[in-house]
């Protein structure tokens, strides 16, 4: 079973993604912010990370950079409602970008593709 780390400060998003990915056969670890996400990543064997950009303490960009420094082969999916922030800073190291919406099919498909690559 693949393990997914979801890092998002919005509890409703974390719960929605946890339920969706558990239903799709994933073990899901959640974190409320970037600092908690880094701790969870270091304590678990994570296969894919789903990461919000706008979070307290550490931004998604900062978390992505630190994760890629530690484990460059672990895929990171940026899941955001504000993709224009990435357009301003295209040096962010991530593997895929998915826009937040009510339809989770694109996110599930992308995570599955990366987890099985």
Secondary structure, DSSP 8 states (H G I E B T S, - for coil): --EEEEE-S-HHHHHHHHHHHHHTT-EEEEESSHHHHHHHHHHS--SEEEE-SS-SSS-HHHHHHHHHHH-TTSEEEEEES-THHHHH-TT---SEEEE--S--HHHHHHHHHHHT-
